[in-house]
């Protein structure tokens, strides 16, 4: 707890998302009376393997032979349940990833089908108007919008230089001086994903 900056047992219960009673049970070595989900949450909060918790916080009193056999059986059952839940979580994670990929591919379907052909036609015919290709990019914009990703400002915009949000790629500028946007930046909610690339405007 000290290494992780957890100041009290109450703080541990909050961080792990379990009751203080469960933390007390762990301290008293009553792991056989605790649910597997609770042990997993505590192991994650303490960054200690569940097996180590089971070994460290076992019954402190020397048990009778029959009790020892029962406790060993209970611990083995807990370990098996932990492995089962861990395997289930991995399967759920893989399923969610597959569903995410499929939904993304559905949004991008028209882009995947028609963009390569349009790009090839543009290379064959340099006189082709680039504006005709813009509708093909809409699925990408739609997907970014669904993810809450927003473009910051617009290409060619002139605005006061802010080093926190802008990356100067050409020339020099002091904060507050007007610069020109070369490449868009992006944010997702309050999180800045990419700073806006800007160029200094010639003072001449």
Rosetta blueprint (number, residue, H / E / L):
1 X L
2 X L
3 X L
4 X L
5 X L
6 X L
7 X L
8 X L
9 X H
10 X H
11 X H
12 X H
13 X H
14 X H
15 X H
16 X H
17 X L
18 X L
19 X L
20 X H
21 X H
22 X H
23 X H
24 X H
25 X H
26 X H
27 X H
28 X L
29 X L
30 X L
31 X H
32 X H
33 X H
34 X L
35 X L
36 X H
37 X H
38 X H
39 X H
40 X H
41 X H
42 X H
43 X H
44 X H
45 X H
46 X H
47 X L
48 X L
49 X L
50 X H
51 X H
52 X H
53 X H
54 X H
55 X H
56 X H
57 X L
58 X L
59 X L
60 X L
61 X L
62 X L
63 X L
64 X L
65 X H
66 X H
67 X H
68 X H
69 X H
70 X H
71 X H
72 X H
73 X H
74 X H
75 X H
76 X H
77 X H
78 X H
79 X H
80 X H
81 X H
82 X H
83 X H
84 X H
85 X H
86 X H
87 X H
88 X H
89 X H
90 X H
91 X H
92 X H
93 X H
94 X H
95 X H
96 X H
97 X H
98 X H
99 X H
100 X H
101 X H
102 X H
103 X H
104 X H
105 X H
106 X H
107 X H
108 X L
109 X H
110 X H
111 X H
112 X H
113 X H
114 X H
115 X H
116 X H
117 X H
118 X H
119 X H
120 X H
121 X H
122 X H
123 X H
124 X H
125 X L
126 X L
127 X L
128 X L
129 X L
130 X H
131 X H
132 X H
133 X H
134 X H
135 X H
136 X H
137 X H
138 X H
139 X H
140 X H
141 X H
142 X H
143 X H
144 X H
145 X H
146 X H
147 X L
148 X L
149 X E
150 X E
151 X E
152 X E
153 X L
154 X L
155 X L
156 X L
157 X L
158 X E
159 X E
160 X E
161 X L
162 X L
163 X L
164 X L
165 X L
166 X E
167 X E
168 X E
169 X E
170 X E
171 X L
172 X L
173 X L
174 X L
175 X L
176 X L
177 X L
178 X E
179 X E
180 X E
181 X E
182 X E
183 X E
184 X L
185 X E
186 X E
187 X E
188 X E
189 X L
190 X L
191 X E
192 X E
193 X E
194 X E
195 X L
196 X E
197 X E
198 X E
199 X E
200 X E
201 X L
202 X L
203 X L
204 X L
